């Protein structure tokens, strides 16, 4: 087995928080229970993902605020918040508030680009400015400045009995160092490093250029190296990898069969870049912890990182997630050199 160049230091997981529209409370409660389980198992972080106008978490900040009151140690993140749906000033206030409530455990991850299905939602989202909204990196820069304490206005002081601040309140001093950008291109990796953010790299990358080989690990590795080359912290700059990884050590025969079928169904999209954006997907990894550790140690990009936020499959049930997380923490993590609190 190839030896990983960096021992796994931080183990996390990502969930979409699916729910039945007939009973959304049960689905949200399930997500909170899974986060609580993650803390008990020793996971370093739990991440949730936005799903607007779908049957998944549409308001991760609210969910993480609830999770912050039911946990004490585990870090809580978004992977990712698409800023096309957000006002950076209001989001900065919400993030700082939850960070304060959590005792400094929030790790907000963001991305840019037009909202999904923008032509269908723009009249509801931006009825007066839909044709002039900027969905580029400037939106991230605004959020960064506001979270890091740059003035939001030229006014501050007392007006009657009220006092006004020129910076976002509450201000959480450490939050600016815990902002992440979710990127899948060389350009996004470069921009993230130049702006001293942390870098989330997932199971999707762009195979840029028609001559680019369809080698997911090699492309992801080039992004990680470009990010660190541009970041002021260099090789110490934080990168988290988010592959779909499903250990089966304690799974029932039915679970193993469903997990294998899930991965097989998604495998064809991994063989070549997809669509005009040339998106390349990583295969889902399913197997025993020993098998998964071997495959991960052979993954060129995995060997460059020491943090992961393994993605839970979107369509499984609560009991499946309990089994997968338990095997991750008790078998796969140790097989990768991870220890709780390490």
C-alpha positions, 0 to 999 in steps of 0.5 A: 500500500502506498504511504500517505504523505500527510497523516489524516489529522481531521475527520469530518462528514457532509450531509444534505439533510433530506426530508419528506415534504409531508414531515420536514420536522423529522428530517431536520431532527434526523440531521441534528441527531446525526451531528450529535452522533458525529460529536460522540464518535469523535468527528472533528467537523460536520458540514451541511449543504444548501438545497434551495427549492428542494427537499433538503436543508435550505437554511444551513445557518439556522440548522447549525445554530440549533446544532451549536446548542446540542453539541460542545466540541465538533466544528460546524460548516457549510459546504457550500453556501452559494452566494448567488442566493445571499446578501453578503452583509446579512449573511455576515451578520448571521454567520457571526451570530452563530459563531458566537453561539457555537463558541467559535466553531463555525466554518462557513464554506461559500461558492460563487456563480449564478443560482441554479435554474436562475432564469426560473427563480430570478424574478422571485430572488431579484425582481428589480436587479436580476439583470445587473447582479454580479455573481462573481468573486466580488461577492465573496470579497464583500463577505470576507471584508465584512466578516473580517471587520472592515467597515460596512458604512461610513456612519457610526455613533449615537442617535438618540438612545441608540448606538450604531456600529460601522462594522458588522455586529456581533463581530467574531474575531476568529471567524475570518480565518475559518472561511472556506471557498469551494472550488473545482477549477484552477482559477478558483484554487488560485483566487482562494489562495490569493485571498487567504481563505481555506480551500474545499475541494470535493468530488467534482472538478473541471477538466479544463481544456480539451487536451486535459486527461480525464484523471480526477486525482491528477486534476484535483492535485493540481488545484491543491498545489496551485492553492498552496502556492498562492496562499500566504501560509504555503504548505500549511494552508488548509485544504479539505477533500470531500469524496463520497466514501462509504465503509461497509464493515458493519453494514447488513447484506441489504445495506451493502447491496444498496450502497453498491447499486448507488455507486454503480448507478453514478459510475458512468459519469466518472469516465469522461468530462460532462457537459459544456463545463467539462465537469469530471466526477470522482467515483464513489468509494464503497468497501471495507475500511481496509479496502477504502484506506488502500484506495485513498492512499493511492489517490494522488490528491488525498496524499497531499491533504490532512483533512477530509469531509467525506460526503454522505450519499444523499438518498440513504436513510437515518440508520444507514448514516448511523452505520456509515459514520460509526464505521468511519470513526471506529474503523476507517479513520484509524486505518488512515492514521486518524485519532479522535482529538488528534 
